[in-house]
Amino acid sequence: MVTLVGLVSFFVSSYALINSKKLYRILGPKLNFLEKESGKKDEMQQVEDSLESLTGHVVVVGGDQMGESIMEALQEIGMEVVVVDFDQEW
């Protein structure tokens, strides 16, 4: 019995992988309620709108050692610098 279940599972999963596009076209509209895409679209639009106002600065990723040297050099020439680092002191 265990062998039969294993074989059926093997063939069903293989069929599902091979025909995934067809299955998605058939089952996609019926399973649409499981997706939370509408909330993500609103959230992404808010992020895009907020990014439009971010101009005139340089983002330095990592504030340790080399990042600190880069940050100081940029500040010396009058650039506004934003540092992204795990250490919250930056």
Buried (B, 14 or more C-beta within 10 A) or exposed (E): EEEEEEEEEEEEEEEEEEEEEEEEEEEEEEEEEEEEEEEEEEEEEEEEEEEEEEEEEEEBEBBEEEBBEBBEEBEEEEEEBEBEBEEEEB
